[in-house]
Amino acid sequence: MRLTIIGCSGSFPGPDSPASCYLLEADGFRLLLDLGNGALCGLQRQAGLDSIDAVCLSHLHADHCLDLCPLMVARTYHPDGPRPRIPVYGPAGTGQRMAQAYGPGEHPGMATAFDFVTLIPGTGEIGPFQVTVDHVSHPVETFGFRVAQAGRSLAYSADTGESAALVRLARDADLLLCEASFLARPGLPAGLHLTAGQAAEHAARAGAGQLILTHLVPWNDEARTLAEASESAFAGPVSLAAPGLSVELG
């Protein structure tokens, strides 16, 4: 299983990165975790837009889903004809929400390009991957993910505040891809995002093998983000996500 970071900027695209988007590949199957604004640019450096087999959207904030709109255009108006429909997994109402984002008319919306599937907590199969999802702590319905294949596993926090569900999803995972939107300071809101230190604490509690910090808000000092995580009780390797970074699991 290979993870490639397409975009890792938090809340909005930054000068050096699109918003959240992560490509997982195994056995010739390509799965996207989130497809935030700006991501289609970097995605084309890694894969053909007609080679994506499935998309999982953690939640319906623009920085995690909005580039489904241009992906629809690319697949619908391909010079060789419309590409086959692919599944898009997301929270309840994803099809309607994305149709509204694409244009004023909801029908047929994006149903000609995508087969929308509503996520519910539990475990299922997407291509060669075993995917477990659960609700995490964010103001809108949001899912964290655990993706396993051939004895290797990756957990993805999506956007979350402190979350026992995230610890369960990341239990003994080879890698935790975890948001680190906040730098430590007094008065941070609960149930919204994690600090880098809190991300590392979740990795330690879960016994994850390594931690990659993502959802890096452009105005934060990345050196400080990395330092705050590295000063935690987590003993494994800690690094920052960056567009184009690839990690082979196994």
C-alpha positions as YAML, in Angstrom:
chain: A
units: angstrom
residues:
- id: 1
  name: MET
  ca: [0.00, 0.00, 0.00]
- id: 2
  name: ARG
  ca: [1.37, 3.38, -1.00]
- id: 3
  name: LEU
  ca: [0.25, 6.75, 0.39]
- id: 4
  name: THR
  ca: [0.94, 9.88, -1.64]
- id: 5
  name: ILE
  ca: [0.18, 13.31, -0.24]
- id: 6
  name: ILE
  ca: [-1.62, 15.40, -2.86]
- id: 7
  name: GLY
  ca: [-2.59, 18.31, -0.62]
- id: 8
  name: CYS
  ca: [-2.10, 18.97, 3.08]
- id: 9
  name: SER
  ca: [-3.00, 22.62, 3.63]
- id: 10
  name: GLY
  ca: [-5.50, 23.20, 6.40]
- id: 11
  name: SER
  ca: [-8.79, 25.08, 5.98]
- id: 12
  name: PHE
  ca: [-7.83, 26.60, 2.60]
- id: 13
  name: PRO
  ca: [-5.16, 26.06, -0.06]
- id: 14
  name: GLY
  ca: [-1.81, 27.56, 0.88]
- id: 15
  name: PRO
  ca: [0.94, 29.04, -1.28]
- id: 16
  name: ASP
  ca: [2.71, 25.69, -1.43]
- id: 17
  name: SER
  ca: [-0.08, 23.12, -1.17]
- id: 18
  name: PRO
  ca: [-3.68, 22.38, -2.12]
- id: 19
  name: ALA
  ca: [-6.16, 21.53, 0.60]
- id: 20
  name: SER
  ca: [-6.57, 17.99, 1.92]
- id: 21
  name: CYS
  ca: [-6.24, 15.10, -0.52]
- id: 22
  name: TYR
  ca: [-4.46, 11.76, -0.10]
- id: 23
  name: LEU
  ca: [-3.96, 9.03, -2.70]
- id: 24
  name: LEU
  ca: [-3.83, 5.39, -1.63]
- id: 25
  name: GLU
  ca: [-2.72, 2.73, -4.13]
- id: 26
  name: ALA
  ca: [-2.59, -1.06, -3.96]
- id: 27
  name: ASP
  ca: [-2.97, -3.82, -6.54]
- id: 28
  name: GLY
  ca: [-3.52, -1.23, -9.28]
- id: 29
  name: PHE
  ca: [-6.47, 0.36, -7.42]
- id: 30
  name: ARG
  ca: [-6.46, 4.10, -6.66]
- id: 31
  name: LEU
  ca: [-8.50, 5.47, -3.74]
- id: 32
  name: LEU
  ca: [-8.66, 9.14, -2.78]
- id: 33
  name: LEU
  ca: [-9.22, 10.19, 0.82]
- id: 34
  name: ASP
  ca: [-10.72, 13.67, 0.53]
- id: 35
  name: LEU
  ca: [-10.56, 15.98, -2.47]
- id: 36
  name: GLY
  ca: [-10.22, 19.54, -1.19]
- id: 37
  name: ASN
  ca: [-10.00, 22.73, -3.19]
- id: 38
  name: GLY
  ca: [-6.96, 22.92, -5.44]
- id: 39
  name: ALA
  ca: [-6.20, 19.20, -5.18]
- id: 40
  name: LEU
  ca: [-6.86, 18.33, -8.82]
- id: 41
  name: CYS
  ca: [-3.75, 20.23, -9.86]
- id: 42
  name: GLY
  ca: [-1.38, 18.09, -7.80]
- id: 43
  name: LEU
  ca: [-3.37, 14.91, -8.42]
- id: 44
  name: GLN
  ca: [-2.60, 15.13, -12.14]
- id: 45
  name: ARG
  ca: [1.10, 14.90, -11.35]
- id: 46
  name: GLN
  ca: [0.51, 11.52, -9.70]
- id: 47
  name: ALA
  ca: [-2.34, 9.86, -11.62]
- id: 48
  name: GLY
  ca: [-4.62, 10.29, -14.60]
- id: 49
  name: LEU
  ca: [-7.97, 11.74, -13.66]
- id: 50
  name: ASP
  ca: [-9.64, 8.82, -15.43]
- id: 51
  name: SER
  ca: [-7.61, 6.32, -13.38]
- id: 52
  name: ILE
  ca: [-9.23, 7.05, -10.00]
- id: 53
  name: ASP
  ca: [-11.33, 4.10, -8.82]
- id: 54
  name: ALA
  ca: [-13.08, 5.52, -5.74]
- id: 55
  name: VAL
  ca: [-13.26, 8.62, -3.54]
- id: 56
  name: CYS
  ca: [-13.93, 8.87, 0.21]
- id: 57
  name: LEU
  ca: [-14.98, 12.26, 1.58]
- id: 58
  name: SER
  ca: [-14.54, 12.63, 5.33]
- id: 59
  name: HIS
  ca: [-16.92, 15.58, 5.55]
- id: 60
  name: LEU
  ca: [-18.48, 18.34, 3.49]
- id: 61
  name: HIS
  ca: [-16.33, 21.37, 4.27]
- id: 62
  name: ALA
  ca: [-14.91, 22.85, 1.07]
- id: 63
  name: ASP
  ca: [-11.29, 22.12, 1.92]
- id: 64
  name: HIS
  ca: [-12.10, 18.39, 1.91]
- id: 65
  name: CYS
  ca: [-14.59, 17.95, -0.93]
- id: 66
  name: LEU
  ca: [-14.83, 20.85, -3.38]
- id: 67
  name: ASP
  ca: [-12.57, 19.49, -6.14]
- id: 68
  name: LEU
  ca: [-15.09, 16.75, -6.77]
- id: 69
  name: CYS
  ca: [-16.65, 19.40, -9.05]
- id: 70
  name: PRO
  ca: [-13.72, 19.65, -11.50]
- id: 71
  name: LEU
  ca: [-13.17, 15.89, -11.27]
- id: 72
  name: MET
  ca: [-16.71, 15.48, -12.58]
- id: 73
  name: VAL
  ca: [-15.93, 17.81, -15.49]
- id: 74
  name: ALA
  ca: [-12.72, 15.93, -16.33]
- id: 75
  name: ARG
  ca: [-14.46, 12.54, -16.28]
- id: 76
  name: THR
  ca: [-17.66, 13.65, -18.02]
- id: 77
  name: TYR
  ca: [-16.04, 15.53, -20.90]
- id: 78
  name: HIS
  ca: [-13.03, 13.29, -21.47]
- id: 79
  name: PRO
  ca: [-11.95, 13.42, -25.17]
- id: 80
  name: ASP
  ca: [-12.52, 9.67, -25.45]
- id: 81
  name: GLY
  ca: [-16.02, 9.96, -24.04]
- id: 82
  name: PRO
  ca: [-17.45, 9.94, -20.50]
- id: 83
  name: ARG
  ca: [-15.52, 7.79, -18.07]
- id: 84
  name: PRO
  ca: [-17.40, 5.10, -16.10]
- id: 85
  name: ARG
  ca: [-19.13, 6.11, -12.90]
- id: 86
  name: ILE
  ca: [-17.06, 5.59, -9.76]
- id: 87
  name: PRO
  ca: [-18.23, 5.37, -6.13]
- id: 88
  name: VAL
  ca: [-17.98, 8.42, -3.89]
- id: 89
  name: TYR
  ca: [-18.37, 7.60, -0.19]
- id: 90
  name: GLY
  ca: [-19.38, 10.44, 2.10]
- id: 91
  name: PRO
  ca: [-21.70, 11.64, 4.86]
- id: 92
  name: ALA
  ca: [-25.46, 11.67, 4.38]
- id: 93
  name: GLY
  ca: [-26.46, 14.25, 1.77]
- id: 94
  name: THR
  ca: [-23.14, 14.25, -0.09]
- id: 95
  name: GLY
  ca: [-24.74, 13.90, -3.54]
- id: 96
  name: GLN
  ca: [-27.09, 16.83, -2.96]
- id: 97
  name: ARG
  ca: [-24.38, 19.00, -1.41]
- id: 98
  name: MET
  ca: [-21.98, 18.43, -4.28]
- id: 99
  name: ALA
  ca: [-24.69, 19.01, -6.88]
- id: 100
  name: GLN
  ca: [-25.35, 22.40, -5.28]
- id: 101
  name: ALA
  ca: [-21.64, 23.19, -5.34]
- id: 102
  name: TYR
  ca: [-21.41, 22.31, -9.03]
- id: 103
  name: GLY
  ca: [-24.35, 24.41, -10.23]
- id: 104
  name: PRO
  ca: [-27.76, 25.84, -9.43]
- id: 105
  name: GLY
  ca: [-29.67, 22.75, -10.58]
- id: 106
  name: GLU
  ca: [-29.50, 19.66, -8.42]
- id: 107
  name: HIS
  ca: [-30.81, 17.19, -11.05]
- id: 108
  name: PRO
  ca: [-29.23, 15.11, -12.41]
- id: 109
  name: GLY
  ca: [-26.48, 16.67, -10.32]
- id: 110
  name: MET
  ca: [-23.35, 14.51, -10.37]
- id: 111
  name: ALA
  ca: [-25.16, 11.18, -10.59]
- id: 112
  name: THR
  ca: [-24.02, 10.67, -14.19]
- id: 113
  name: ALA
  ca: [-20.38, 10.61, -13.05]
- id: 114
  name: PHE
  ca: [-20.51, 9.29, -9.48]
- id: 115
  name: ASP
  ca: [-22.35, 6.67, -7.47]
- id: 116
  name: PHE
  ca: [-22.83, 8.29, -4.07]
- id: 117
  name: VAL
  ca: [-22.68, 5.93, -1.08]
- id: 118
  name: THR
  ca: [-23.56, 7.09, 2.44]
- id: 119
  name: LEU
  ca: [-20.93, 6.31, 5.06]
- id: 120
  name: ILE
  ca: [-21.95, 4.77, 8.36]
- id: 121
  name: PRO
  ca: [-19.66, 3.64, 11.17]
- id: 122
  name: GLY
  ca: [-18.31, 0.17, 10.53]
- id: 123
  name: THR
  ca: [-16.04, -1.82, 8.24]
- id: 124
  name: GLY
  ca: [-16.36, -2.60, 4.54]
- id: 125
  name: GLU
  ca: [-14.37, -3.29, 1.39]
- id: 126
  name: ILE
  ca: [-13.34, -0.73, -1.23]
- id: 127
  name: GLY
  ca: [-11.32, -2.43, -3.94]
- id: 128
  name: PRO
  ca: [-8.41, -4.23, -2.23]
- id: 129
  name: PHE
  ca: [-8.77, -2.16, 0.92]
- id: 130
  name: GLN
  ca: [-10.56, -2.96, 4.16]
- id: 131
  name: VAL
  ca: [-11.92, 0.40, 5.30]
- id: 132
  name: THR
  ca: [-13.20, 1.14, 8.80]
- id: 133
  name: VAL
  ca: [-14.88, 4.47, 9.53]
- id: 134
  name: ASP
  ca: [-16.16, 6.14, 12.67]
- id: 135
  name: HIS
  ca: [-17.41, 9.56, 13.69]
- id: 136
  name: VAL
  ca: [-14.78, 11.97, 15.00]
- id: 137
  name: SER
  ca: [-15.22, 15.32, 16.77]
- id: 138
  name: HIS
  ca: [-15.99, 18.20, 14.37]
- id: 139
  name: PRO
  ca: [-18.95, 20.63, 14.04]
- id: 140
  name: VAL
  ca: [-20.37, 18.76, 11.02]
- id: 141
  name: GLU
  ca: [-20.70, 15.01, 10.53]
- id: 142
  name: THR
  ca: [-17.11, 13.86, 9.98]
- id: 143
  name: PHE
  ca: [-15.54, 10.45, 9.61]
- id: 144
  name: GLY
  ca: [-12.07, 9.24, 10.47]
- id: 145
  name: PHE
  ca: [-10.69, 6.27, 8.54]
- id: 146
  name: ARG
  ca: [-8.61, 3.16, 9.01]
- id: 147
  name: VAL
  ca: [-7.47, 1.58, 5.75]
- id: 148
  name: ALA
  ca: [-5.86, -1.87, 5.80]
- id: 149
  name: GLN
  ca: [-4.39, -4.01, 3.05]
- id: 150
  name: ALA
  ca: [-2.04, -7.00, 3.01]
- id: 151
  name: GLY
  ca: [-1.33, -6.78, 6.73]
- id: 152
  name: ARG
  ca: [-0.55, -3.04, 6.74]
- id: 153
  name: SER
  ca: [-2.75, -0.24, 8.01]
- id: 154
  name: LEU
  ca: [-3.08, 3.51, 7.90]
- id: 155
  name: ALA
  ca: [-5.36, 5.73, 9.98]
- id: 156
  name: TYR
  ca: [-6.54, 9.16, 8.85]
- id: 157
  name: SER
  ca: [-7.99, 11.62, 11.35]
- id: 158
  name: ALA
  ca: [-9.79, 13.93, 8.91]
- id: 159
  name: ASP
  ca: [-10.73, 17.07, 10.90]
- id: 160
  name: THR
  ca: [-11.26, 16.45, 14.59]
- id: 161
  name: GLY
  ca: [-10.81, 17.65, 18.11]
- id: 162
  name: GLU
  ca: [-9.77, 15.17, 20.77]
- id: 163
  name: SER
  ca: [-11.39, 11.84, 19.89]
- id: 164
  name: ALA
  ca: [-11.49, 8.40, 21.47]
- id: 165
  name: ALA
  ca: [-12.73, 7.08, 18.12]
- id: 166
  name: LEU
  ca: [-9.52, 8.27, 16.45]
- id: 167
  name: VAL
  ca: [-7.46, 6.32, 18.98]
- id: 168
  name: ARG
  ca: [-9.50, 3.20, 18.19]
- id: 169
  name: LEU
  ca: [-9.09, 3.68, 14.45]
- id: 170
  name: ALA
  ca: [-5.34, 4.15, 14.82]
- id: 171
  name: ARG
  ca: [-4.77, 1.24, 17.25]
- id: 172
  name: ASP
  ca: [-1.43, -0.36, 16.25]
- id: 173
  name: ALA
  ca: [-1.62, 1.21, 12.78]
- id: 174
  name: ASP
  ca: [1.62, 1.43, 10.84]
- id: 175
  name: LEU
  ca: [0.97, 5.12, 10.19]
- id: 176
  name: LEU
  ca: [-1.34, 7.79, 11.59]
- id: 177
  name: LEU
  ca: [-2.00, 10.68, 9.21]
- id: 178
  name: CYS
  ca: [-3.30, 13.23, 11.66]
- id: 179
  name: GLU
  ca: [-4.43, 16.80, 11.49]
- id: 180
  name: ALA
  ca: [-2.47, 19.43, 13.43]
- id: 181
  name: SER
  ca: [-4.34, 22.65, 12.75]
- id: 182
  name: PHE
  ca: [-3.57, 24.47, 15.98]
- id: 183
  name: LEU
  ca: [-0.45, 25.57, 17.75]
- id: 184
  name: ALA
  ca: [-0.69, 25.26, 21.54]
- id: 185
  name: ARG
  ca: [-2.13, 28.32, 23.26]
- id: 186
  name: PRO
  ca: [-4.73, 29.00, 25.95]
- id: 187
  name: GLY
  ca: [-8.41, 29.13, 25.05]
- id: 188
  name: LEU
  ca: [-8.47, 26.89, 21.99]
- id: 189
  name: PRO
  ca: [-12.00, 25.72, 21.09]
- id: 190
  name: ALA
  ca: [-12.87, 22.11, 21.88]
- id: 191
  name: GLY
  ca: [-14.31, 19.73, 19.32]
- id: 192
  name: LEU
  ca: [-12.86, 21.51, 16.31]
- id: 193
  name: HIS
  ca: [-9.19, 20.69, 15.63]
- id: 194
  name: LEU
  ca: [-6.07, 19.26, 17.27]
- id: 195
  name: THR
  ca: [-2.78, 20.83, 18.18]
- id: 196
  name: ALA
  ca: [0.36, 19.06, 17.01]
- id: 197
  name: GLY
  ca: [0.97, 17.94, 20.58]
- id: 198
  name: GLN
  ca: [-2.53, 16.48, 20.83]
- id: 199
  name: ALA
  ca: [-2.04, 14.67, 17.52]
- id: 200
  name: ALA
  ca: [1.11, 13.07, 18.93]
- id: 201
  name: GLU
  ca: [-0.73, 12.14, 22.13]
- id: 202
  name: HIS
  ca: [-3.37, 10.33, 20.06]
- id: 203
  name: ALA
  ca: [-0.61, 8.48, 18.19]
- id: 204
  name: ALA
  ca: [0.99, 7.46, 21.49]
- id: 205
  name: ARG
  ca: [-2.30, 6.25, 22.98]
- id: 206
  name: ALA
  ca: [-3.02, 4.25, 19.84]
- id: 207
  name: GLY
  ca: [0.44, 2.71, 19.62]
- id: 208
  name: ALA
  ca: [0.81, 3.86, 16.00]
- id: 209
  name: GLY
  ca: [4.11, 3.16, 14.28]
- id: 210
  name: GLN
  ca: [4.69, 6.64, 12.86]
- id: 211
  name: LEU
  ca: [2.95, 9.99, 12.70]
- id: 212
  name: ILE
  ca: [2.61, 12.34, 9.75]
- id: 213
  name: LEU
  ca: [1.10, 15.72, 10.63]
- id: 214
  name: THR
  ca: [-1.25, 17.22, 8.06]
- id: 215
  name: HIS
  ca: [-3.98, 19.86, 7.66]
- id: 216
  name: LEU
  ca: [-1.22, 22.42, 8.15]
- id: 217
  name: VAL
  ca: [-2.80, 25.88, 8.24]
- id: 218
  name: PRO
  ca: [-0.70, 28.25, 6.09]
- id: 219
  name: TRP
  ca: [-0.21, 30.92, 8.77]
- id: 220
  name: ASN
  ca: [1.25, 28.47, 11.30]
- id: 221
  name: ASP
  ca: [5.00, 28.06, 11.80]
- id: 222
  name: GLU
  ca: [5.69, 24.54, 10.53]
- id: 223
  name: ALA
  ca: [8.92, 24.25, 12.53]
- id: 224
  name: ARG
  ca: [6.96, 24.97, 15.70]
- id: 225
  name: THR
  ca: [4.27, 22.46, 14.67]
- id: 226
  name: LEU
  ca: [6.89, 19.75, 14.29]
- id: 227
  name: ALA
  ca: [8.61, 20.73, 17.53]
- id: 228
  name: GLU
  ca: [5.39, 20.58, 19.56]
- id: 229
  name: ALA
  ca: [4.67, 17.08, 18.30]
- id: 230
  name: SER
  ca: [8.25, 15.92, 18.81]
- id: 231
  name: GLU
  ca: [8.20, 17.07, 22.44]
- id: 232
  name: SER
  ca: [5.31, 14.74, 23.25]
- id: 233
  name: ALA
  ca: [5.32, 11.22, 24.70]
- id: 234
  name: PHE
  ca: [5.06, 9.64, 21.24]
- id: 235
  name: ALA
  ca: [8.24, 7.65, 20.65]
- id: 236
  name: GLY
  ca: [7.87, 6.93, 16.92]
- id: 237
  name: PRO
  ca: [8.98, 8.99, 13.93]
- id: 238
  name: VAL
  ca: [7.17, 12.31, 13.44]
- id: 239
  name: SER
  ca: [7.16, 14.28, 10.18]
- id: 240
  name: LEU
  ca: [5.19, 16.90, 8.30]
- id: 241
  name: ALA
  ca: [3.08, 16.13, 5.26]
- id: 242
  name: ALA
  ca: [4.15, 17.75, 2.01]
- id: 243
  name: PRO
  ca: [2.69, 17.61, -1.50]
- id: 244
  name: GLY
  ca: [4.24, 14.76, -3.47]
- id: 245
  name: LEU
  ca: [5.50, 12.90, -0.41]
- id: 246
  name: SER
  ca: [5.04, 9.14, -0.88]
- id: 247
  name: VAL
  ca: [5.23, 6.47, 1.81]
- id: 248
  name: GLU
  ca: [5.27, 2.73, 1.14]
- id: 249
  name: LEU
  ca: [3.64, 0.67, 3.88]
- id: 250
  name: GLY
  ca: [5.26, -2.74, 3.80]
...
